[in-house]
Amino acid sequence: MGMPKVTLDVVVLNIEGLHARPAMQFVDVANRFASNVAVTKPTDDTGEIIDGKSVMGMITLGATQGTPLKIEADGDDAEAACQALKTLFDEKFGEE
């Protein structure tokens, strides 16, 4: 049996988008978990998968306010990782 995998759709709500500070917050939270975390931008035709534990990767998403993102985590703590990351988006990364 494989590792648990959780997929979650979120939307960037904060006005400034996913710039350096929120990208760092995302990576800090992702790194608290053993699960692998991947992020994709469904509206991007490249299908590029970003390592959610990489600050530069997260910044290169170019996610502005209103951008939908898909977070995928796989590992024993995948559910907890996704919920913690979702909270960042729900709370607009503390920017508003």
C-alpha positions as CSV (number, residue, x, y, z in Angstrom):
1,M,0.0,0.0,0.0
2,G,1.3,3.4,-1.0
3,M,1.7,6.5,1.1
4,P,-1.4,8.6,1.8
5,K,-1.9,11.4,-0.8
6,V,-4.0,14.5,-0.3
7,T,-4.9,17.0,-3.0
8,L,-6.3,20.4,-2.1
9,D,-7.4,23.4,-4.2
10,V,-6.7,26.9,-2.9
11,V,-6.9,30.4,-4.2
12,V,-4.4,33.2,-3.5
13,L,-6.5,35.8,-1.6
14,N,-4.0,38.3,-0.4
15,I,-3.6,41.5,-2.4
16,E,0.1,41.2,-3.1
17,G,0.0,37.6,-4.2
18,L,2.6,35.0,-3.4
19,H,5.6,37.3,-3.2
20,A,8.7,36.5,-1.2
21,R,7.3,36.7,2.4
22,P,4.3,34.5,1.9
23,A,6.3,32.1,-0.3
24,M,8.7,31.8,2.7
25,Q,5.8,31.2,5.1
26,F,4.5,28.5,2.8
27,V,7.9,26.8,2.6
28,D,8.4,27.1,6.4
29,V,5.1,25.4,7.1
30,A,5.7,22.7,4.4
31,N,9.0,21.9,5.9
32,R,7.5,21.1,9.3
33,F,6.0,18.0,7.7
34,A,7.7,14.8,6.4
35,S,5.4,14.6,3.4
36,N,6.4,15.7,0.0
37,V,4.6,18.9,-1.0
38,A,4.0,19.8,-4.7
39,V,2.2,22.8,-6.1
40,T,0.8,23.4,-9.5
41,K,-1.0,26.2,-11.2
42,P,-4.0,24.6,-13.0
43,T,-4.2,27.7,-15.3
44,D,-0.7,27.2,-16.5
45,D,-0.4,25.1,-19.7
46,T,3.1,24.0,-18.9
47,G,2.0,21.5,-16.2
48,E,5.1,22.4,-14.2
49,I,5.2,20.9,-10.7
50,I,6.8,23.0,-8.1
51,D,8.5,21.7,-5.0
52,G,6.5,23.2,-2.1
53,K,9.6,23.2,0.0
54,S,11.5,25.5,-2.3
55,V,11.2,29.2,-1.8
56,M,12.5,30.0,-5.3
57,G,10.1,27.5,-6.8
58,M,7.1,29.0,-5.0
59,I,8.1,32.5,-6.1
60,T,8.5,31.4,-9.7
61,L,4.8,30.4,-9.7
62,G,4.0,34.1,-10.2
63,A,0.8,33.6,-8.3
64,T,-1.1,36.9,-8.0
65,Q,-4.3,37.6,-6.2
66,G,-7.1,35.3,-7.5
67,T,-4.7,32.6,-8.8
68,P,-5.9,29.1,-8.2
69,L,-3.3,26.6,-7.0
70,K,-3.4,22.9,-6.4
71,I,-1.4,21.5,-3.5
72,E,-0.5,17.8,-3.4
73,A,1.1,16.2,-0.4
74,D,2.1,12.6,-0.1
75,G,3.2,10.9,3.1
76,D,2.0,9.9,6.5
77,D,1.3,13.5,7.5
78,A,-0.1,14.6,4.2
79,E,-3.6,15.6,5.6
80,A,-2.1,17.7,8.3
81,A,0.4,19.3,5.9
82,C,-2.4,20.3,3.5
83,Q,-4.6,21.7,6.3
84,A,-1.8,23.8,7.7
85,L,-1.0,25.2,4.3
86,K,-4.7,25.9,3.5
87,T,-4.8,27.9,6.7
88,L,-2.1,30.2,5.3
89,F,-4.3,30.9,2.3
90,D,-7.5,31.3,4.3
91,E,-5.7,33.8,6.6
92,K,-4.2,35.7,3.6
93,F,-0.8,35.0,4.9
94,G,-1.5,37.5,7.7
95,E,-1.4,40.4,5.3
96,E,-4.9,41.8,5.7
